[in-house]
Amino acid sequence: MDEQTALLRKLDQRIEKNTAEIGQNKESITKLQEK
């Protein structure tokens, strides 16, 4: 696996993590707005 592929994979994992966090944040915001 070359360096570029390794970097892309690393970025991909970071994006997935961020996407999951954004989903959780949206849920929290929705709950706050319902109050």
CHARMM-style PDB file with segment names, atoms N, HN, CA, C and O in Angstrom:
ATOM      1  N   MET     1       0.857  -1.199   0.000  1.00  0.00      PROA
ATOM      2  CA  MET     1       0.000   0.000   0.000  1.00  0.00      PROA
ATOM      3  C   MET     1       0.892   1.248   0.000  1.00  0.00      PROA
ATOM      4  O   MET     1       1.727   1.422   0.887  1.00  0.00      PROA
ATOM      5  N   ASP     2       0.708   2.094  -0.985  1.00  0.00      PROA
ATOM      6  HN  ASP     2       0.030   1.952  -1.705  1.00  0.00      PROA
ATOM      7  CA  ASP     2       1.554   3.282  -1.038  1.00  0.00      PROA
ATOM      8  C   ASP     2       1.072   4.354  -0.063  1.00  0.00      PROA
ATOM      9  O   ASP     2       0.000   4.255   0.535  1.00  0.00      PROA
ATOM     10  N   GLU     3       1.904   5.374   0.069  1.00  0.00      PROA
ATOM     11  HN  GLU     3       2.775   5.454  -0.416  1.00  0.00      PROA
ATOM     12  CA  GLU     3       1.647   6.413   1.068  1.00  0.00      PROA
ATOM     13  C   GLU     3       0.329   7.141   0.809  1.00  0.00      PROA
ATOM     14  O   GLU     3      -0.405   7.468   1.741  1.00  0.00      PROA
ATOM     15  N   GLN     4       0.042   7.388  -0.466  1.00  0.00      PROA
ATOM     16  HN  GLN     4       0.639   7.123  -1.224  1.00  0.00      PROA
ATOM     17  CA  GLN     4      -1.174   8.114  -0.816  1.00  0.00      PROA
ATOM     18  C   GLN     4      -2.424   7.330  -0.416  1.00  0.00      PROA
ATOM     19  O   GLN     4      -3.384   7.897   0.106  1.00  0.00      PROA
ATOM     20  N   THR     5      -2.398   6.031  -0.666  1.00  0.00      PROA
ATOM     21  HN  THR     5      -1.618   5.571  -1.091  1.00  0.00      PROA
ATOM     22  CA  THR     5      -3.532   5.184  -0.297  1.00  0.00      PROA
ATOM     23  C   THR     5      -3.726   5.177   1.211  1.00  0.00      PROA
ATOM     24  O   THR     5      -4.853   5.221   1.705  1.00  0.00      PROA
ATOM     25  N   ALA     6      -2.607   5.120   1.940  1.00  0.00      PROA
ATOM     26  HN  ALA     6      -1.692   5.084   1.539  1.00  0.00      PROA
ATOM     27  CA  ALA     6      -2.674   5.135   3.402  1.00  0.00      PROA
ATOM     28  C   ALA     6      -3.293   6.443   3.891  1.00  0.00      PROA
ATOM     29  O   ALA     6      -4.123   6.443   4.800  1.00  0.00      PROA
ATOM     30  N   LEU     7      -2.884   7.549   3.285  1.00  0.00      PROA
ATOM     31  HN  LEU     7      -2.210   7.549   2.547  1.00  0.00      PROA
ATOM     32  CA  LEU     7      -3.431   8.854   3.670  1.00  0.00      PROA
ATOM     33  C   LEU     7      -4.925   8.937   3.382  1.00  0.00      PROA
ATOM     34  O   LEU     7      -5.702   9.438   4.196  1.00  0.00      PROA
ATOM     35  N   LEU     8      -5.317   8.437   2.206  1.00  0.00      PROA
ATOM     36  HN  LEU     8      -4.686   8.031   1.545  1.00  0.00      PROA
ATOM     37  CA  LEU     8      -6.730   8.461   1.839  1.00  0.00      PROA
ATOM     38  C   LEU     8      -7.564   7.651   2.822  1.00  0.00      PROA
ATOM     39  O   LEU     8      -8.656   8.064   3.212  1.00  0.00      PROA
ATOM     40  N   ARG     9      -7.044   6.498   3.215  1.00  0.00      PROA
ATOM     41  HN  ARG     9      -6.157   6.162   2.898  1.00  0.00      PROA
ATOM     42  CA  ARG     9      -7.754   5.640   4.159  1.00  0.00      PROA
ATOM     43  C   ARG     9      -7.903   6.339   5.510  1.00  0.00      PROA
ATOM     44  O   ARG     9      -8.948   6.261   6.155  1.00  0.00      PROA
ATOM     45  N   LYS    10      -6.833   7.024   5.922  1.00  0.00      PROA
ATOM     46  HN  LYS    10      -5.983   7.087   5.398  1.00  0.00      PROA
ATOM     47  CA  LYS    10      -6.846   7.753   7.191  1.00  0.00      PROA
ATOM     48  C   LYS    10      -7.906   8.863   7.149  1.00  0.00      PROA
ATOM     49  O   LYS    10      -8.677   9.041   8.091  1.00  0.00      PROA
ATOM     50  N   LEU    11      -7.922   9.604   6.032  1.00  0.00      PROA
ATOM     51  HN  LEU    11      -7.295   9.460   5.266  1.00  0.00      PROA
ATOM     52  CA  LEU    11      -8.911  10.672   5.868  1.00  0.00      PROA
ATOM     53  C   LEU    11     -10.321  10.109   5.871  1.00  0.00      PROA
ATOM     54  O   LEU    11     -11.232  10.688   6.464  1.00  0.00      PROA
ATOM     55  N   ASP    12     -10.495   8.977   5.206  1.00  0.00      PROA
ATOM     56  HN  ASP    12      -9.756   8.506   4.724  1.00  0.00      PROA
ATOM     57  CA  ASP    12     -11.798   8.339   5.125  1.00  0.00      PROA
ATOM     58  C   ASP    12     -12.317   7.990   6.516  1.00  0.00      PROA
ATOM     59  O   ASP    12     -13.491   8.204   6.819  1.00  0.00      PROA
ATOM     60  N   GLN    13     -11.441   7.452   7.357  1.00  0.00      PROA
ATOM     61  HN  GLN    13     -10.488   7.277   7.111  1.00  0.00      PROA
ATOM     62  CA  GLN    13     -11.834   7.100   8.722  1.00  0.00      PROA
ATOM     63  C   GLN    13     -12.198   8.351   9.511  1.00  0.00      PROA
ATOM     64  O   GLN    13     -13.149   8.343  10.293  1.00  0.00      PROA
ATOM     65  N   ARG    14     -11.439   9.429   9.305  1.00  0.00      PROA
ATOM     66  HN  ARG    14     -10.667   9.436   8.669  1.00  0.00      PROA
ATOM     67  CA  ARG    14     -11.715  10.677  10.016  1.00  0.00      PROA
ATOM     68  C   ARG    14     -13.070  11.240   9.597  1.00  0.00      PROA
ATOM     69  O   ARG    14     -13.836  11.725  10.430  1.00  0.00      PROA
ATOM     70  N   ILE    15     -13.356  11.171   8.301  1.00  0.00      PROA
ATOM     71  HN  ILE    15     -12.734  10.776   7.624  1.00  0.00      PROA
ATOM     72  CA  ILE    15     -14.643  11.657   7.795  1.00  0.00      PROA
ATOM     73  C   ILE    15     -15.793  10.855   8.397  1.00  0.00      PROA
ATOM     74  O   ILE    15     -16.809  11.424   8.797  1.00  0.00      PROA
ATOM     75  N   GLU    16     -15.632   9.536   8.462  1.00  0.00      PROA
ATOM     76  HN  GLU    16     -14.807   9.074   8.138  1.00  0.00      PROA
ATOM     77  CA  GLU    16     -16.680   8.690   9.052  1.00  0.00      PROA
ATOM     78  C   GLU    16     -16.935   9.076  10.497  1.00  0.00      PROA
ATOM     79  O   GLU    16     -18.083   9.165  10.932  1.00  0.00      PROA
ATOM     80  N   LYS    17     -15.849   9.308  11.247  1.00  0.00      PROA
ATOM     81  HN  LYS    17     -14.917   9.236  10.893  1.00  0.00      PROA
ATOM     82  CA  LYS    17     -15.963   9.685  12.655  1.00  0.00      PROA
ATOM     83  C   LYS    17     -16.685  11.029  12.779  1.00  0.00      PROA
ATOM     84  O   LYS    17     -17.570  11.194  13.618  1.00  0.00      PROA
ATOM     85  N   ASN    18     -16.295  11.980  11.935  1.00  0.00      PROA
ATOM     86  HN  ASN    18     -15.576  11.846  11.253  1.00  0.00      PROA
ATOM     87  CA  ASN    18     -16.928  13.297  11.970  1.00  0.00      PROA
ATOM     88  C   ASN    18     -18.400  13.210  11.605  1.00  0.00      PROA
ATOM     89  O   ASN    18     -19.237  13.876  12.215  1.00  0.00      PROA
ATOM     90  N   THR    19     -18.715  12.392  10.614  1.00  0.00      PROA
ATOM     91  HN  THR    19     -18.035  11.851  10.119  1.00  0.00      PROA
ATOM     92  CA  THR    19     -20.105  12.225  10.197  1.00  0.00      PROA
ATOM     93  C   THR    19     -20.942  11.671  11.342  1.00  0.00      PROA
ATOM     94  O   THR    19     -22.071  12.112  11.560  1.00  0.00      PROA
ATOM     95  N   ALA    20     -20.391  10.706  12.072  1.00  0.00      PROA
ATOM     96  HN  ALA    20     -19.474  10.348  11.895  1.00  0.00      PROA
ATOM     97  CA  ALA    20     -21.095  10.132  13.219  1.00  0.00      PROA
ATOM     98  C   ALA    20     -21.310  11.191  14.294  1.00  0.00      PROA
ATOM     99  O   ALA    20     -22.386  11.269  14.887  1.00  0.00      PROA
ATOM    100  N   GLU    21     -20.283  12.010  14.544  1.00  0.00      PROA
ATOM    101  HN  GLU    21     -19.410  11.947  14.062  1.00  0.00      PROA
ATOM    102  CA  GLU    21     -20.403  13.061  15.556  1.00  0.00      PROA
ATOM    103  C   GLU    21     -21.442  14.096  15.149  1.00  0.00      PROA
ATOM    104  O   GLU    21     -22.202  14.580  15.988  1.00  0.00      PROA
ATOM    105  N   ILE    22     -21.477  14.434  13.869  1.00  0.00      PROA
ATOM    106  HN  ILE    22     -20.860  14.040  13.187  1.00  0.00      PROA
ATOM    107  CA  ILE    22     -22.467  15.391  13.377  1.00  0.00      PROA
ATOM    108  C   ILE    22     -23.875  14.844  13.585  1.00  0.00      PROA
ATOM    109  O   ILE    22     -24.780  15.578  13.982  1.00  0.00      PROA
ATOM    110  N   GLY    23     -24.056  13.560  13.318  1.00  0.00      PROA
ATOM    111  HN  GLY    23     -23.321  12.963  12.996  1.00  0.00      PROA
ATOM    112  CA  GLY    23     -25.356  12.926  13.536  1.00  0.00      PROA
ATOM    113  C   GLY    23     -25.786  13.034  14.985  1.00  0.00      PROA
ATOM    114  O   GLY    23     -26.947  13.327  15.271  1.00  0.00      PROA
ATOM    115  N   GLN    24     -24.857  12.798  15.904  1.00  0.00      PROA
ATOM    116  HN  GLN    24     -23.914  12.560  15.672  1.00  0.00      PROA
ATOM    117  CA  GLN    24     -25.171  12.897  17.330  1.00  0.00      PROA
ATOM    118  C   GLN    24     -25.510  14.339  17.697  1.00  0.00      PROA
ATOM    119  O   GLN    24     -26.434  14.585  18.473  1.00  0.00      PROA
ATOM    120  N   ASN    25     -24.763  15.288  17.141  1.00  0.00      PROA
ATOM    121  HN  ASN    25     -24.013  15.088  16.511  1.00  0.00      PROA
ATOM    122  CA  ASN    25     -25.024  16.701  17.426  1.00  0.00      PROA
ATOM    123  C   ASN    25     -26.407  17.107  16.941  1.00  0.00      PROA
ATOM    124  O   ASN    25     -27.121  17.838  17.628  1.00  0.00      PROA
ATOM    125  N   LYS    26     -26.784  16.634  15.764  1.00  0.00      PROA
ATOM    126  HN  LYS    26     -26.204  16.040  15.206  1.00  0.00      PROA
ATOM    127  CA  LYS    26     -28.108  16.955  15.226  1.00  0.00      PROA
ATOM    128  C   LYS    26     -29.196  16.415  16.146  1.00  0.00      PROA
ATOM    129  O   LYS    26     -30.199  17.089  16.385  1.00  0.00      PROA
ATOM    130  N   GLU    27     -29.004  15.205  16.662  1.00  0.00      PROA
ATOM    131  HN  GLU    27     -28.190  14.659  16.467  1.00  0.00      PROA
ATOM    132  CA  GLU    27     -29.982  14.624  17.584  1.00  0.00      PROA
ATOM    133  C   GLU    27     -30.087  15.468  18.848  1.00  0.00      PROA
ATOM    134  O   GLU    27     -31.186  15.728  19.338  1.00  0.00      PROA
ATOM    135  N   SER    28     -28.943  15.895  19.374  1.00  0.00      PROA
ATOM    136  HN  SER    28     -28.050  15.684  18.976  1.00  0.00      PROA
ATOM    137  CA  SER    28     -28.934  16.716  20.586  1.00  0.00      PROA
ATOM    138  C   SER    28     -29.654  18.039  20.352  1.00  0.00      PROA
ATOM    139  O   SER    28     -30.436  18.484  21.192  1.00  0.00      PROA
ATOM    140  N   ILE    29     -29.388  18.661  19.212  1.00  0.00      PROA
ATOM    141  HN  ILE    29     -28.753  18.299  18.529  1.00  0.00      PROA
ATOM    142  CA  ILE    29     -30.033  19.932  18.880  1.00  0.00      PROA
ATOM    143  C   ILE    29     -31.540  19.742  18.778  1.00  0.00      PROA
ATOM    144  O   ILE    29     -32.312  20.555  19.286  1.00  0.00      PROA
ATOM    145  N   THR    30     -31.950  18.669  18.123  1.00  0.00      PROA
ATOM    146  HN  THR    30     -31.323  18.009  17.711  1.00  0.00      PROA
ATOM    147  CA  THR    30     -33.379  18.394  17.975  1.00  0.00      PROA
ATOM    148  C   THR    30     -34.037  18.240  19.339  1.00  0.00      PROA
ATOM    149  O   THR    30     -35.120  18.775  19.573  1.00  0.00      PROA
ATOM    150  N   LYS    31     -33.377  17.503  20.246  1.00  0.00      PROA
ATOM    151  HN  LYS    31     -32.497  17.068  20.056  1.00  0.00      PROA
ATOM    152  CA  LYS    31     -33.926  17.311  21.591  1.00  0.00      PROA
ATOM    153  C   LYS    31     -34.040  18.640  22.322  1.00  0.00      PROA
ATOM    154  O   LYS    31     -35.032  18.896  23.004  1.00  0.00      PROA
ATOM    155  N   LEU    32     -33.023  19.486  22.179  1.00  0.00      PROA
ATOM    156  HN  LEU    32     -32.217  19.278  21.625  1.00  0.00      PROA
ATOM    157  CA  LEU    32     -33.047  20.790  22.845  1.00  0.00      PROA
ATOM    158  C   LEU    32     -34.173  21.661  22.294  1.00  0.00      PROA
ATOM    159  O   LEU    32     -34.821  22.391  23.044  1.00  0.00      PROA
ATOM    160  N   GLN    33     -34.402  21.585  20.996  1.00  0.00      PROA
ATOM    161  HN  GLN    33     -33.875  20.992  20.387  1.00  0.00      PROA
ATOM    162  CA  GLN    33     -35.435  22.409  20.380  1.00  0.00      PROA
ATOM    163  C   GLN    33     -36.834  21.956  20.788  1.00  0.00      PROA
ATOM    164  O   GLN    33     -37.778  22.747  20.769  1.00  0.00      PROA
ATOM    165  N   GLU    34     -36.967  20.679  21.159  1.00  0.00      PROA
ATOM    166  HN  GLU    34     -36.200  20.036  21.174  1.00  0.00      PROA
ATOM    167  CA  GLU    34     -38.285  20.163  21.533  1.00  0.00      PROA
ATOM    168  C   GLU    34     -38.719  20.647  22.910  1.00  0.00      PROA
ATOM    169  O   GLU    34     -39.909  20.652  23.226  1.00  0.00      PROA
ATOM    170  N   LYS    35     -37.750  21.055  23.727  1.00  0.00      PROA
ATOM    171  HN  LYS    35     -36.783  21.052  23.470  1.00  0.00      PROA
ATOM    172  CA  LYS    35     -38.075  21.464  25.098  1.00  0.00      PROA
ATOM    173  C   LYS    35     -38.861  22.767  25.125  1.00  0.00      PROA
ATOM    174  OT1 LYS    35     -39.216  23.252  26.199  1.00  0.00      PROA
TER     175      LYS     35
END
